[in-house]
Amino acid sequence: MFALAFSEMGLSPITIGLIIIFGIFFLISFAITSPNMDTKGLLRVLNAKPIRKPNGEVEYRENE
């Protein structure tokens, strides 16, 4: 009853297509990266004080 047409919102077919493409890209990239976002790994990185080695590697201590 209160719906607006896309043209009334100022969205052209190109804009709608871009929104759909970027939405699909976001969903695919989220599905690919979500297994790497486990709670233990995120909390380890957020709470730890990393030690940067001279060669550039970063080491996280498990327990302090």
C-alpha positions in Angstrom: 0.0 0.0 0.0 2.9 2.4 0.8 5.3 0.9 -1.7 7.3 3.1 -4.1 8.5 2.2 -7.5 12.3 2.1 -8.0 12.0 5.0 -10.5 10.3 7.1 -7.8 13.2 6.5 -5.5 15.7 7.7 -8.1 17.1 4.2 -8.9 17.9 3.4 -12.5 18.3 -0.1 -13.8 22.1 0.3 -13.7 22.0 1.3 -10.1 19.8 -1.6 -9.2 22.2 -4.0 -11.0 25.2 -2.6 -9.1 23.4 -3.0 -5.8 22.6 -6.6 -6.7 26.2 -7.4 -7.9 27.8 -5.9 -4.8 25.3 -7.6 -2.5 26.1 -11.0 -4.1 29.8 -10.2 -3.8 29.4 -9.4 -0.1 27.5 -12.7 0.6 30.1 -14.8 -1.3 33.1 -13.1 0.4 31.4 -13.4 3.8 30.8 -17.1 3.3 34.4 -17.6 2.3 36.0 -15.7 5.2 33.6 -16.7 8.0 35.3 -20.0 8.8 38.4 -18.0 9.7 36.5 -15.9 12.2 36.4 -18.2 15.1 35.9 -16.8 18.6 39.2 -18.1 20.0 41.3 -16.6 17.2 39.6 -13.2 17.3 39.9 -12.9 21.1 43.5 -14.0 20.9 44.3 -11.2 18.5 42.2 -8.6 20.3 43.3 -9.3 23.8 47.0 -10.3 23.3 49.9 -8.0 23.3 51.7 -9.1 20.1 55.5 -9.4 19.9 56.9 -8.2 16.6 60.1 -10.1 15.6 62.9 -8.3 13.8 62.0 -10.2 10.6 58.5 -8.7 10.6 56.6 -11.7 11.9 54.1 -11.2 14.7 53.8 -13.7 17.6 50.9 -13.9 20.0 51.3 -15.3 23.5 48.7 -17.9 24.5 48.5 -17.0 28.2 50.0 -14.2 30.1 
